[in-house]
Structures are given as C-alpha cells and as structure tokens.
Amino acid sequence: MKRIIIAIDGPAASGKSTTAKRVAEALGYLHIDTGAMYRAMALKVLRAKIEPNDTQKVAALADSTTVRLVNQNGHIRVVLDGKEVSDEIRLPEVTNMVSPVSTVPEVRMLMVKEQRAMGTEGGIVLEGRDIGTIVFPDADLKIFMRADARERAVRRKKELEGKGVTVALDDLERELLDRDRIDSQRSMSPLKQADDAIEVDTTHLSIDQQVEFIVTKANAIIGN
Ligand code: DC
C-alpha cells in the first residue's frame, strides 16, 4: 500500500500537534513534531547563555549540535546531543526564545536535513511551519491549520493549567501573536500557506472533526 507524506503547517497553538499525532495513529504512520526540534535548539541556546538574537553565536552553536526524534513505544522522545530533553523543551523560557532562534539559517538547515532524512520512506505526518513549502514541497497531502488568536490562547491556557501553570489569557494571546509575527516575517522559510494546501480553520472544530477530515483526505489519496 502506498505510504504517503502528510504536511501539517500553521501558527502556534492552532491544534497541529494533537491532530498530527492522532492522524499518524489512525494511519499507523510516524508523527514528526518539527517544532520540538527547534525547541531543542532553543534550549541549547538558553543553556549556553547566548542571546537568541545573536545570529552568529547561535549559528556557530548549531554547527556542533545534533537533534533527533526517537520513537519509543509510540512516544516521541526529543534527543539533543545524545541526551533526552522532551520535558525541558516545553519550559516557558524555551518557548520565549524559540522563534528568534528559528530565524537563523544554520539552525534551519540542520533541522530540514534531519527532517528530510526521516521522510524518505513516506508513512509520516510532519507538523510545523514550513513543511509544505520547504521541507516536503511535494508532500502528497498538505494541510494549513488556522484558528482565531483568542481561541488559540484559550487552548494554550487550558493546556498549561493541566500542568499546574496559571497564565493570564491576554499575556498568552500576546505571546502567540508575537511568535506568529516572527515566524511569518523571517526571510528564510517563513510560516506561509503552500498554494496547494487545504486550509482548515479549527476555531469551531473539535479534535475528532479535524482528525476525521484529514484521515478521509489521506485515505482518498492512499486509495483505501
Ligand atoms: O510548533 P511549536 O509551537 O512547538 O514550534 C515552536 C517554534 O519553532 C515556532 O514558534 C517556530 C519554530 N518552528 C519553525 O520555525 N519551523 C517549523 N517547521 C516548526 C517550528
């Protein structure tokens, strides 16, 4: 059976991760959270006490970095220079600096190379910002997920509360919009909807509806 490449792009907290994970499970595919890879790089920058906007230092650090996603019993582990960092990459300090770090071309080249290597066999669902435009411009199915900023902030707030963290809704919305701005305005591979991507506005959709929509499209391509 044909094993396809599915690209899911969209802004922060638009529902990509949960949806991509569930779509991958439904199809028996590998789920690749490319944002987690950029977060790992941002964590390294944070630990090295380098300013995220110091492009030269970040680039030099990227040259001596390896970031891998390892599938362990269905759970994706993020491995930075040989050590697991799956939890640390979700720290607010990392979230705050991941967008500037992701603008650095050396960082992007490192990640894109690794992502392409993981996708050679097909049978994968990748989520990120530049999957349908740069990483896999020939992906079999491209989805661009959107949602209102307020709704995205509400979702992020719930997610953080589940981890015992309370953050004001306005602050979350501002942080999301800041990241969207940096991610969409950078010169190298900005967040952008590919011409041939299907837009899915998730503001009023449930996760089940999003998953079903994408799995139906995928099955039509696979021929199920
Ligand atoms: O999906 P996320 O919120 O975990 O992504 C974190 C950041 O990583 C995002 O703000 C920008 C960057 N990123 C990127 O530049 N390209 C990708 N393909 C995925 C994420």
Residues whose N, C-alpha, C, O or C-beta is under 5 A from the ligand:
A	BS01	DC	A12 T34 G35 A36 Y38 V98 S99 S102 E127 G128 R129 D130 R179 D183
